[in-house]
Amino acid sequence: MSEPVRYAEPGSTWWPVLWGPVFAATGAVLELGTGPVHWVAWAVVAVALAGLTAGWVNARRRVCSVELTAKTLRQGTETLAVERIVGVPEKIPDAGARALGGGWAAPRKMDEVPLELDDGTTVLAWARNAPALRAALDSLVESTPPS
């Protein structure tokens, strides 16, 4: 049975997949005003752009998603046990703290939340809504008894 989710961000929604078909439909309508419409070409453009965008959205959903349960914090491709978190300090360290998620740094447009771990290291969690993630982590860390 899965744990209830206390905080989640999907990384991306699926609506950008509609950009390609909307672009193709707009092109077809504009071409309609100037003469014959190349329906097959516009259909190919719509499918190609939708397919490329679907790949991009799928990658964002894997790499930029956040999920916090009572037992785990998943950031992109990395999962951290909540029992390892001993504190959520206010101040982000100057340098040297590793970002969670498997990348070199937090993804673009994400704010960082420092976490103190049981081995004395500090890592950086991240989310679009960092205050909400911080509040959810604070409540979990306060309610988790020390090991």
C-alpha positions in Angstrom: 0.0 0.0 0.0 1.4 3.4 -0.9 2.0 6.2 1.5 -0.3 9.3 1.3 1.5 12.1 -0.6 2.2 15.2 1.6 3.6 17.4 -1.2 3.9 16.8 -5.0 4.9 18.6 -8.1 4.6 16.9 -11.5 7.5 18.6 -13.2 5.3 19.5 -16.2 1.7 19.3 -17.4 0.7 17.7 -20.7 -0.9 20.8 -22.2 2.3 21.9 -24.1 1.7 18.9 -26.4 -1.1 20.9 -27.9 1.3 23.6 -29.2 2.2 21.7 -32.3 -1.4 21.0 -33.5 -2.5 24.5 -32.7 0.5 25.9 -34.7 -0.4 23.6 -37.6 -4.1 24.5 -37.5 -3.2 28.2 -37.5 -0.9 27.7 -40.5 -3.6 25.8 -42.4 -6.1 28.5 -41.7 -3.7 31.2 -42.9 -2.9 29.2 -46.0 -6.6 28.8 -46.7 -6.7 32.6 -47.2 -4.0 32.5 -49.9 -5.0 29.5 -52.0 -4.9 25.7 -51.8 -4.2 24.2 -48.4 -1.5 21.4 -48.0 -3.5 19.3 -45.5 -1.1 16.4 -45.4 1.9 18.6 -44.8 0.1 20.4 -41.9 -1.0 17.1 -40.5 2.6 15.9 -40.6 3.8 19.1 -38.9 1.1 18.7 -36.2 2.0 15.1 -35.4 5.8 15.8 -35.5 5.6 18.8 -33.2 3.2 17.0 -30.8 5.6 14.0 -30.7 8.7 16.1 -30.0 6.8 18.0 -27.3 5.5 14.8 -25.7 9.1 13.6 -25.4 10.1 16.9 -23.8 7.2 16.8 -21.3 7.9 13.1 -20.4 11.5 14.0 -19.7 10.5 17.0 -17.5 8.0 14.8 -15.6 10.8 12.3 -14.8 13.6 14.8 -14.0 11.8 17.7 -12.4 9.0 16.0 -10.4 8.9 16.1 -6.6 7.0 13.8 -4.2 7.1 13.8 -0.4 5.5 11.0 1.6 6.0 10.2 5.3 8.8 7.8 4.4 10.5 9.2 1.3 11.4 12.4 -0.6 11.7 11.8 -4.3 13.4 14.6 -6.3 13.6 13.7 -10.0 15.5 10.4 -10.2 16.7 10.3 -6.6 14.9 9.1 -3.5 15.9 10.0 0.0 14.5 8.4 3.2 12.8 11.0 5.4 14.3 9.4 8.5 17.8 10.6 7.3 16.7 14.3 7.5 17.5 15.8 10.9 16.7 19.4 10.1 15.5 22.0 7.6 17.7 25.1 8.1 16.6 28.5 6.9 19.9 29.6 5.4 21.2 27.9 2.2 24.9 27.1 2.5 27.3 29.2 0.5 28.9 26.4 -1.5 29.5 22.7 -1.6 26.0 21.4 -1.0 24.9 18.8 -3.5 21.5 19.2 -5.2 19.2 16.2 -4.9 17.8 14.7 -8.1 20.9 13.4 -9.9 21.8 16.7 -11.6 24.6 19.2 -11.1 22.2 21.8 -9.7 18.5 22.4 -9.0 16.4 22.5 -12.2 15.7 26.0 -13.7 12.9 27.9 -12.0 13.1 25.8 -8.9 13.9 27.3 -5.5 16.3 25.4 -3.1 15.5 24.1 0.4 18.6 23.0 2.4 18.3 19.7 4.4 20.7 18.6 7.1 21.2 14.8 7.0 22.0 12.3 9.8 25.6 12.0 8.5 26.3 15.8 9.0 26.1 16.8 5.4 23.8 19.4 3.9 22.0 18.7 0.6 19.6 20.9 -1.4 16.1 19.9 -2.1 14.2 22.0 -4.6 10.6 22.8 -5.7 8.7 25.5 -7.5 6.8 26.2 -4.3 9.8 26.0 -1.9 7.8 27.4 1.2 5.2 24.7 0.8 7.9 22.0 0.5 9.7 23.5 3.5 6.5 23.5 5.6 5.8 19.9 4.7 9.3 18.8 5.5 9.3 20.8 8.8 6.2 19.0 9.9 7.6 15.6 9.0 11.0 16.2 10.7 9.3 17.5 13.9 7.1 14.4 14.0 9.8 11.9 13.2 11.4 10.4 16.3 15.2 10.3 16.3 16.7 6.9 15.4 
